[in-house]
Amino acid sequence: MIIDPGSMDEAILDFIESNDYTLSGVLLTHNHANHIAGLRSLKRIYSTEIYSSNSVVMGYKTNVVRDGDEIKIGSFNVKVISAPGHSIDSMIYLIDHLLFTGDVLSAGLMGRTDSAYGAMRQIAMIQNKIFTLRGDYVVLPGHGPPTTLNVERAYNIGVGLFEENRNRTHRTLFSLDLLDTSNHN
């Protein structure tokens, strides 16, 4: 299985061929170019299924996956978690003790979003769907080094700064309400 073929070069192809692997599927965390650019080369060489939240990617029909789906690809059981925020189509894949997070969550950070609303959705999703998973998992993000879910729960600065800012905003609004001396009849 390949997750997010951002590129397909000779080293990757050689790894597949020299180990006599059968490519059973391609999982896409989201439809950004740096995560799918190698798909065209891959599909020219291998007849393999693509799994995505989008029905078509780069002109290829996919097997559409949704939040909560559990699919079997080769010998792997894959749990699908919808994770909008970085992009509307962001998905996370849980395979055994591995959590493939694309650009939603990385070591110490959360993925970039295009709006405050997107950031709030992503934070809520991370806190309610990812941080609540029972146990520890190896987090394999789309960029940067691996981490663990326990480390991210405790130290992710992206989530921490968002929460700190939200709490500060709530305290400021509450303080302004207390200072408001206008007559509310």
N, C-alpha and C positions, 0 to 999 in steps of 0.2 A: 504494500500500500504506500502511496505517496500522498503527503499532505502539503498543499500549497506549492505547486511546482512553479516557483518564481523564475526558475531557469532550468533548462535541460541541457547539460553539457556532457562532454565525453566521459568525464569521471563518473557521473551519476549513471549513465548508460552502461559503462564498463562494470560498475558495481553490481547492477542488476544482472547483466549477462554472465559475468565471471562467477557469480554465486548461483547461477541457474535458477533465479527467482522467477516466479510467475506474478505478474502485476495484476492484482485482483481488483483494485479500485483506486480512485483519486478522490480525496476529500478536499473541499475548498472551504476555508474559513470565511472568506468574503471575496467579492469580485473587484479587487483593486489590482492594477497591472502588475505590481511587484509581487503578487501572490499567484498570478495565473499566466504570466508571460511564457512559461515553458510548456503550457498545455498543448499548443499547436504541434510542436515537435514531438511531444510524448504521444499524441494521438496518431501521428503519421507512422510511428513505429509499433505501438501497442494498441490492440483492440481491447480497451478496458473501460469500465463504467466510471462515470463521474458523479459525485454526490455533492449537492449544493442546495442552498435555499432558493436559488434562482433556477427556473426551468430551462434556460438556455444561457450558456457562457461561451463567449468567443465563437458563436455559431454552432456549438455542440449541445445537443439535447442532454439533459442531466436527469438523474434520479433525485427528485426534490425531497429534501429532508426538512422536518419541522421539529420544534421544541418537544422534547420528551420521546422522540423516536429512538428505538433501539434496533440497530441493523447489524447484520453479520456480513463481513467482507473477508473472504478467505477464512482464516482461522480466528479472526478477531471479532469480538463483540464490541460495538461502538454505540455509546450513548450520546445523543445529540442534545445540546443546550443552546437555545436561541439567546443571542447576546447583543441586541441592538445598542447603538451608542456611537462607537467608532464609525460604523456604517450601518445602514438599516438592515443589511443582510448578514451581519456578523454571526457566526456560529462557533461554538466551542465543542470539541470532541473529547470524550472521556473514554480511554481505552486502557483497561486494566488499572495500573497505578499512575498512568500518564494523562495529563490534561493539556491538550493542544489548544492554546488560547488565541492564536492569530494575533491581531493587534489590539485586542480588548484589554489584556493584562500582561505586563512583562515585569521583569525583576525591578521592583521598587516603584513602578509607574503604572498608570492606566493609559489606555490608548487615547490619542488625540481625537477630539470631537469638533464638529463645526459650529456648535451652538451650546448655550447654557442648558437648554432643554435636553440635548443629546448627552451632555455630561451628567445631568441628573438621572436620566434613564440608565446610562451605563453604570453609574455608581450604585443605583438601586439594584440593578441586575447582578453586579459583582457581589454586593452584600447579601442579597436574598437568594441567589442561585449558586454562586461559586463559593463564597466564604462559609456557607451553611452546609456544604458537602461534609459528610462524616469522614473523618480520617485525614491523613496527609497524602498529598499527591505530588509527583514531580510535575512542575509547570514548564511546558515547552512553548515559549512565545514565538511569534512570527519573526521577531528581531531580538537580538541580544541574548545574553546567557540564560541557561535554565535556572530555575529557582524551585522553591517548594511552596505549597499552599500554606503551610504553617508560618513560614517566613513572611509571606505576603499578608496574611491575616494580621500579623503583629507589626510589620514594618513598612508596608507599602505607603510611600510618601504621597503618591497621587491621591489615594483614597483618604489618607489622613489630612492632607491640606484641604481637600474639598469639604470634609466634615468640619474641620476647624473653621473654615470660612463660613460655612452654613450656620454653625453655632454662634459665631461672632455676629452675623447678620441678625439672627434671632434675638440675641442679647441687646443689640443696638435698637431694634424695633421695640422691644419691651421697655428699654430705658426711655425711648422717645415717648412711649405711651404714658409712662409715669411722670414725665416732665410736662406733658400737655396739660395746661391749666385752663384751656378753653371750656366753656360751659356746654356740656353735652346734655341737652334736655330731650 
